[in-house]
Amino acid sequence: MHSDPISAPCHTTYMPAYRTSGYRSADEVLWVILHDTEGGTASSIASYFHGRTAGGSAHLVVDDNQCHRCLPNGVVPWGAIGANHNGLHIEHCVYACWSERGWMKHIKMLRRSAWKASGMCINYKIPARYSKAADLRAGRKGISTHAQVSMAFPGSGHTDPGPNFPIYLYIMLVRYYIAKRRVAGWPCSRRVVPAAATPRSWCTPPGRGRSRGS
């Protein structure tokens, strides 16, 4: 399959998604919420969201090769109970059981998602920081996961995108792309954007050791 550049516009073949809950203003957007799909491709998941049998929806779906837009940012999706009205939702075509090494084999997908998230952060004045359950309950802006939403607002019990999702690498990528969007020619640092698996854990904050798990 042809692989689009990460900065390429998202495909809109299957837009709009079938499941929505009305509209919201830009001022109501507080978070970027990250999910996983448990398989499929960006195209197949977007097609599913487009159909009447869909059980949910999101704004974007990404994989290694493409991004598909399913809803405009001003439309409220069926993404995560408690964070639909205030969240921009990005689905990743992966499995929550992936190890850290498994995630690092799909760095291009992480880059693609982070590039899209960086634009969201700029447009909606969302700081590129990790918002955990307490932050979500307090209404503090940031980037979070469906797992944290489930802890903040009980109702779904979802744990995606999984315990080994490299959230701190992702945040660094978003910050890098925010800077790249704002400052033309900003140099790429391998320390910021590693090309492959690394011994360091990207699931835990710097200085706190490796996370447990496969």
N, C-alpha and C positions, 0 to 999 in steps of 0.2 A: 504494500500500500504506500502511496505517496505520503510523505510526511511534510505537513505545513510548517513554515517558520513559526516559532512561538509567538511572534508579534503579529501574525496574520489575523485578520478579522475572523471571528467565529462563524461557522456555517449556520444558516438559518433554515435549512431544509425542512425541519420538523417543528418550526415555531408557528403558533404558540403551543405550549403544553396544555393539556386538557384541564388539569386540576389547578385552580387558582382561587384566591379569596379576596378579590378586589384590588384596590390601588392604595398607595401610600405616598406621602410627600418625601422629598429628598432629605428633609430635616429629621424624619423618623427613622432613617437608616443608621444603625449603630454598629453593626457587626458584619464581618465576612465569616460565614460558617462553612466548615469543610466536612465532606462526607466521603464514603466509598459506596460503590454499587454492587460489590460482590460479583464481579465479572462483567462480561460484555464489552462493547466498544462505545466510544462517544456517540457514534452514529446509531447503534442499536438501542442504547439507553434513551437517546433523544426521541427516537421513533416510538419507543414504549411510552414515554411521558406524553407524547402527542395523542395517544389513543385513549378511547373511553375506558379501557380496562386498567389504566394506570392508577396506582395507589398513592402517588405522590408526584412531586415536580421539583425543579430547581431552576436557577437562572442559567447556569452553565454546566456542561459535562465535558471533561477532558480525558484524553488518553495520551499515549506516547506520540500519536501522529496528528491528532485533530482536536479542535474545540468546537462544540456545538452550542449555540445559544437556544434556550428553550423558552425564555420569557424576558421581556424588557425589565430593567432594574426597578421600574416603578410599579410593577405588578407583584402582589404578595403570593408566594408559592406555597405548596404543601411540602415543606422540607423538614421541619423539626418543631414539634409542639413547644410553644413558648418563645420561639425565635423566628417565626415566620414573618410577622408584621415588621420587625426591625432588622431582619437579616438579608444579606445577599448570599445565596447558597451555591456552592461549587461542588459538583460530584466528580469523583475520581474513579476510573474504571480499574479497580484493584480489589484485593481481598484484605479484610481486616486482620487476618491471621498472618500476614506477611511479616517476616523478620526485618530488622534494620537493613541487613544486607539485601534482602529482596527489594525494599524500597529504593535503595541506592542504585539498583540495576535499572530503575525507571526515572533517573534524574531528569530526563527530557520532559516527562509528564509533570514533574514537580516544578520545573522551570516554566513550563507553559501555564500552569495554574498560577504560579507566583506572579508571572507577568500580568495576567488578567487581574489578579487581586491587587497588584500595585496600582493599576488604573482606578479600581474601585476605591482604594484608600485615598488617592489624590482627589477624586471627584466628590467623595462624600466626607472628606476630612476625618478619615478613620486612621488612628495611629497604628503603625505596624508593630503591635505588641500582642502577646498571648493573653487573652481574656479567659480566665478560669471561671468555674461556677459562681464563685462569690462576686466576681466582677460583672458577670452577666446579670445576676440578681440586682446588683447596684446600678445597672444601666451604664456601666463604663464601656466606652467604645474599644474595639480591638478585633483581633482575629481569633476565632475559637473553633471548636469541633462539635459534632453532634453528641459525642460522649459527654462533653462538658455541659451542653444544653440539657441533656437528660438528667444530669445531677442538679442543675439549677432549677429546672422546671419539670418535675416528675410527670410522666405521662406516656413516654414512648419506650424508655428502657434501652435505647440504641447506644452502642459503644463505638461506632465508627468515627474515624477511619482506623481504629485499632490502637493498641498500646505501644506499638513500635513505629507509629507514624513519626517521622523526624520533624517535629513541630518547630524546634529551634533553628534547624537548617532552613525550614520553610520561611520563618520570619526573617532570617538573614537574606534569603533570596528576594523576598518582597521589598526589604529595605534597599537592597542593591538596585532593583529595577525602578524603584521610586527615584533614586538618585540618577539612574541612567536616563530616565524620562526627562528629568529636570536639567541635567547637565550633559550636554552632548559630548560624546567621546570619553566619558568617565571610564577609567581602566578597569578591566575585570581581574579580580584577585582570586587565585586558586584557593586561597584560604577561605574566601567567602563563598565561592561556587565550586565545590569539589566535583571532579568529573566522575569519580567512581566511589566504591565503598571505602570507608575510612575507619580506623580503630576507634575513633572518638564516637561517643553516643550523641546522636542528634535528637534524642527523645527527651533528654534531661538538660537543665540549664548548665552552662559551663561551670566547672568546679564542683559539681555534685555527683560525679561518678557515673558509671554506666547504669542504664536501667536493666532490670531483670527481664527475662523472657528469651524467646528463641532468636 
